[in-house]
Amino acid sequence: MDPIQEKIHQSRRDFLATGASGLGGMALLSMLARDGLFGGPASAQSDIINPLAPKPPHFAPKAKACIFIFMAGAPSQVDLFDPKPKLNELDGQKMPDSMTENVRFAFIQKDTAVLKGSPRTFKKYGESGMEFSDLLPHIATCSDDIAMVRSLHTEAFNHHPGQLMMNTGVMTFGRPSMGSWINYGLGSESENLPGYVVLTAGRGTSGGATNWSSGFLPSTYQGVLFRNGKEPVLNLNNPPGVDEEIQRRGLDALRDLNHEHFQSTFDEEIKSRIASYELAYRMQAAAPELIDLSSEDEKTREMYGVDRDENGMKNYENGGQGEFSLFARNCLLARRMVERGVRFVNLYHATWDHHKNLEQGLKFNCMMADQPIAALLKDLKQRGLLDETLVIWGAEFGRTPLGENRVGREPNTGRDHHPFAFTIWMAGGGIKGGQVIGETDEIGWNVVKDPIHVNDFHATALNLFGLDHLKLTYRYKGRDFRLTDVAGKVVDRLIV
């Protein structure tokens, strides 16, 4: 309920409670019960305690959880998902000036830029005959569960605005992320873990925490960053000398004081504060069990590659040591989280920003990501979870078919940012797999069939959760905001 409307209802109750008695009091109780404001799980008190309580969708959902694998920096679609033989034929040649006349690049120098072919080989997989690069042999075996979109486009051509666009629906700060909107709309099935969890690997995204912010929504709905190590959430453990009984009594006192304050201010953040304290208390037992992978059998660990190392491979984008193991661990943790009712899991890895050393950098990243992502899809499927878990591979944009020729660097060893046409894929959670939607031209420059905007992608994802993107709104500063802003349409072809 809108906070102002909630205060109106509460003020009416306070007035009647103090000014009425007898029959008036009975009438009050009847009206409150009818309006869902008295008694039962929908009471004001229970709402304050748990603002993440499950809520009904707008219509029957197909997905219950989402794992969004975000490859920050932007992988090259023409080297992984969208083969372009013509581009290889034209390798080293200039594009017509008319195609780049009004185009803004991040680093490419237009006057000397030339097309750059791909050294990759592509094969068709599965009954669908979907084409994948030789760098993704494991994910390719899941082709019949995957819907590949080759025609995504965006207005953002730099990383931070692009990541904001892909995660929040706009290129500006202060807006809620996709995971926040879904938890706001549906609540969470998990009592002991956050409804929205963020896992990271690599050197860090350009957008940082703005990618999983709750924006103007109450902070209850923001993503909770799990760190790597024995203490996944900072300050979760009790300090020395504070036992469980002392902690519980302190939390009860804080809850009562916060509730009293809420009755006079109706500040939504007080609800979030109460819920955060209580969730942290429950997480003290749940989080250590979650991150302890010793309960997973050896076959599962090997399938994900949890104990892999880089075998001497060098990461040219400075992500640090242990990336193979860390990313695999995050994929396995994502499965364990959705098993435990977490509504939305973001897996971020950075960076795929290959302005140079494209061949070496892409090989490293794909070797790191291919096996555990395929394992995640297969593991979810064999456990009966894929049908209700939406898995997304995406990034902020794609890479140019032109080689980058930045001043001071060896030319044509990498690719620049490309927002006009790039590829994402989706699987599970009501997605119709085994199909490719959208086409780009013969060099991968522009979309020529079935263009899909980022806002359309968001509208479709919400639809899979039983949420109408036009109705999932939040009033802020006099306007009803939504994830898809003032655009977006559902791509029906993607849905079973």
N, C-alpha and C positions, 0 to 999 in steps of 0.2 A: 504494500500500500504506500502511496505517496506520503512522506513525513507530515506534510501540512494536513492532509485529510485524516491521518492517524491522530494528529493532535486535536482536530475538531471532534472526532469520535470520543477521544479520551476526555476532553473538556466537558462534553455533554454528559458523560458518565459521572464525572466528579460533581457536576452541578446537581444531577438528580439524586446522587447518593447522599448528598448533604441536605437537600431540600425536601426529600420525599421520605415517606415511611409507610409501613403497612402495605396496602394494596398497591401504592405507587412503587414500592420496592419490588414487589412481585412482578409488576408490569415491566420494571426495568430489567430484571433478570430474564424475563421472557424475550424482550427485545434484543438484549445482548446475545442470548443464545441463538436467536434467529439470525443475527448478523455475524455470527461466528466470533464474537468478541468476549464470550464468557465460557469458561469450562473447556475441557478436552484439549487436544493437541493444538488447536488453533487459537488458544487464549493468548492475551497480550503477554502474560508472564512467560509462557513457554516460547513465544516468538522472540522475546528478548534473550532468553537463554540460548536458543539455537536458531539464528537467522538462516543457517544453511540446511534447515530441515527440508526434506524432499517436497517438491511442489509439482502440481500436475502440469503437463505440457499443453499446448494449444490443441494438438491432435496426436493420434497414436504415433509414437516414435519408432524408428528403426534402430537407432544407436543409443546406447546408454553411457558410453565412455569414448574419449578421443585421445589418441596418441599422435601428437603433431611433431614430426621430425623435421626440424628447421636447419637447413644447411646454410648458415649465415656466410655471406660473401658472394654467393650465387654460383652454382655449378654451371658448366658449359653444356647447354642442351644439345648442341650439334655434335658434341663428343660423347654424349651418353644416351640420349633418347630420340633424337630427331635427325636421322642420317641424311646427308645432302651430297650425293655423288656429283652434282653439278658444281657445288662449291669446290670440290677437289679438282675438277677440271679447270676451274678458273683461278686456282691457287696462284697468288702473286700478281694478279691483274687488278686494276683499279675498278671501283664501282662507278657508274655514271654519276656525274656531279648532281644531277637532278634528284637523286635518291638521298643525298646527304645535305642538300642545300640548307634546309631549315632544321637540321638535326643538331642537338646539343650533346656533346660527348663529355665524359669525365676527363679523359686524358688523350684520346686520339687526336693526332694532327691531320686534318682532313686532306691537305694538299698532297701528302705523301703516303696516305693510308692505302693498303692493298688487301685483297681478300686472302684469308688464311684457311686452307683446307684442313681436314682432320686426318690424323694418322690411324685412327681407330677403325676397327672392322666391326660390322654389325651382323647379327644373326636373328632369325625368326624363332620364336619359342612358343610352345603350347599349342592348343587347338586354335587359339586366336591368331597365331602368327605374328604376335607383337615383336617389334624389333628392339633389341638392346645392344649396347656397346659391349665389346669384349672385356671391359673393365668391371662389368656387373653380372658375372655369370651366376651368382647365387640368387639375386633378386629376380633375374630373368626366369628362373624356374617357377616363380609365383605369378607368371604373366596372366594366367586365366583368372586370378583373383583381383587383378589390378585394372583400374580404369585410368588410362593415361590421357592427360589434357595437354596438347601441344600448342594451344592457342591462347594461353593466358597473357594478359597485358596489363600494364600499369602506367601511371604518369610519373612515377618516381625513378630517377636515374642515378641517385646516390644512396649509399648504404643505409644511413640512419633513417631518412625519410621513407626509403623502400621497406625497411623492416617495420617501421611504424604502420605503414599502409597495409602490409601483409598480416600484421598481428592485431591492429586496432581499426582498420578500415579507412583511416585518413593518414595524412602525412604530417600531422601536427601533434604536439605534446598534449598530454592531459586527458586522453580518451581511454576507455576501458578496452582491455584486450579481449580476444575471442573467448579465451578460457574464463575470463571474468563474467562476460555476458552469459555464457552457458550456465555457470554456477548461480548467477543472479536469477536466471529464468527457471532453473530446475532444482536448485539446491544440490546437496550431496548425499550419496548413499552411504558414505563412510562416517562412522561416529568417532573414530580414533585417529584419523589422518585428515589432512586438508582436502578440500574438494578440488584444489588446483595446485599441482606440484610442478616445479621446474628443475630440470637436471641439465648440467652443462658439461662440455668437454672442449678442449682446444684452448685458444688464447683469449676467448671472450668476444661477444658480439659488439657491433658498433652501437646498437641501440641500448644495450645493457638492460637494466631493470624496467625501462620504459616499455619494453616488449611484453612484459607480463604485469603491467600496472593495472589497478582497478580504476584509475582515472577518477572521475567524479562519483563512481559507485562507492558504497561503504567499503572500507579496507578489508572486510571479511572476505571479499571476493577476489582479492589480488592473488597472484601466484606466490607460493611459498618456495623459496630457493633451498633445495637440499644440497648441502656441501658434500664433498668427497672426504671420506674418513670415518672415524669412529663416532663423531658427533655431527650428524647430518644437519641439525638445526642449532644455530648458536644459542647458548644460554638455556638449553633444554634441560640439562642435568641440574640437580639441586646442589647448592653450595655445601661445603662440609658443615656438619652439625645440624642440618635441617632435615628432619625425617618426614615421612609421608603424612603423619598425623598433624604435625605443625604446619606443613604446607597446605593441607586440606582446610584447616581452620582459618589460615590466612586468606585463602581463596574465597572461602565462604563469606568472610567479612568484606572483602573487596567486592564480591558480587552484590551483597546487600547494599553497600554504599553506592555502587554504580547504578543499581536499580532505582534507588531512591532519587538519585540525581537525574536519571532518565525521566522519571515521572514529572519532573518540573521543567525539563528542557526539551525533551523529545529529540535529542541529537542522535542521529543514526550511528555515529561513531562510538557512542557508549555501548550500543548493542554489539558492535564489532569488538570492542575492548573486552566485554564480558565473555563473548564467544571465544576470543583468542586465548584468554587465560584458561578457560575450561578445556579447550582443545589441546593446549600445550601440556596440561596435566595428563590428559589421556594419551598423548603422544609419547610421554616418557616411557611407557611400556611398549607401545606399538612400533615406534620408529626403530629402535634397536633390532627388534625381531624382523622388521621389514628389510633392513639392509644387510642382515646376516644371511649370506647365500649358502651357508654350510648345509642347509636343509635341501638344497637342490642337488639332484643326483649328478654323477660325473658326466653322463651322456648329455644332459641338458647344458651343463657348463661348457662342454666341448662344442656343442652345437652353436652356442652363442660366441664362443671364442673368448671366454672370460679371462683365461690365463695366457692369451697370446702376447707376444711382444713384436716389435717392429722388424726383427731379423736384420738389423743393420740399415734398414731404409731410412732416408733422411727426409724430414718434413721441411720443405723450403719456405713454409709460412710460419715457422717458429711457434709451433703449438706446444712444444715441450715433450718430455719423455712419457711413455706409458699411455699414449692416446688410444692405442688399439684395445688394451684391456679396459680402460675407463669407459670408452664408448660402448663396448660390448656389455659391460656391467650395467650401464644406464639403460640399455635396451631390455635386459633381463629385469631390472628394477621396475621398468614401466609395466611389464606384464604383471609383476607381483602387485603393483599398485592398483591396476584396474581390477584384479582379482579381489582386492580388499575394498572396492567401492569408490576409489578416487575417480572423480568425474572427468578430469582433464589433466593430461601430462604433456608438458613441453620438453622435448629433447633438443637442445641447441648444441651445434658444433660449429666452431669457427677455426680456420677460415677456408672458404672455397673461392677466395678473391684472387684469381690467378691472372694478374696483369703480366706476369712473366713466369717462366718455368712451368708452363701449363702442363706439359706432358709428364714431368716428374711429380708435380704437385697433385695432379689429378689421380695418378697411379697410387700415390700414398693414401690419399683420402678415400678412394674407392676400396682399396685393400682393407682399410680400417672399417668402413661402413657397410660394405656389401654383405659380408657373412652374418653379422649380428642382426641386421634389418631383416634379411630373409629368414633367419631363425625366429625372430619375433613374429613374423607373419605365420610361419608354420606352427609355432608353438601355440599361438592364439587359436589357430584353426583346429589343432588336434585336441585342445581343451574345450572346444565348443564356445570360445569367446569371440572369435573373429566376426561372427554374424552381428554382434551387438557392440563391437569396438571399431570405431572409425580410425584408420591409420592413414596419415597424410605425410608425404614427402614434398617439401617445398622450400622456396627461398624468396628473396626480395625481388629478384628479376633474373635475367639470363645473361649470356655473353655474346658479344658481337661476332658475326662471321668475318669481320675485319680483324687483322692482326693489330695488336697495339704497337704504336711507334712513338712512345713517349720520348721526349728529348733527354739525352744522356743515358739511354738504355739500349741494349741490343734489340733491334726491332723484330716484331713478329714471333716472339716466343710466348706471348700470352694474348688475352682478349680483354676488351674493355666492357663496361656495363651496357646492358641491352634490355630496355623495358618494353620494347614494342612486341616481342613475341618470345615466350619461354615456356618451359614444360614443368608441370607438377604431376604427381599421381596420387591416387587414393585407393584404398582397399577396405573391405569389411563394412560393418555398420550401415548396411542398406545400399551400398554402392554396387552397381552392375559391372562386374569385372569382365576382363577379356575384351575390352574395346578401347579404341583410340578415338578421341574426339578432337576435332580441329586440325587444320593444316596450315603450314607456313609455305612461303614461296620457295623456289628452287635453291636459294642460297640461305634460307632461314632468317630473312630480314623482317618481313612483315607477315601478319596473319592474313590468309586468303580464304579461310573457311571457318565458320563457327567461332568467332571471337568470343572470349570469355574474360570479363573484367574481374579484378580482385573482389569487388563488391558482389559479383555474381557467385563467385566461389564461396564467399561468406554466407550469402543467402541460402545456398544449397546445403552447406554444412549445418546451419541452424535447422533447416527443414528436416534433415535426417534425425535430429533430436526432437522432432515434434514441435518446433518453434517457428512461428511465422515471423519473418524478419521485419515485417511492417508493424507488428503488434508488440514485439519485444522492445519496449521503450523505457526511458527513464527521464523524468522531468528535471531539468537543471537550468537554472537562470532563465526560466520562462519558455524553454523549448523542450520538446520531446525528442531526445537523442536516441539513435539506434546504431548498431554495429555497421550496417550498410549505409549509414549517413542518409543521403537523399537519393540513392541509386539502388542497384541490385535487383536481379531476377533469378529465380530458381532454374537451374539447368536440369530439366526433367530427364534428359537422356542419361544422366549419371546415376539415376536412382532406379533400383529394382522395382 
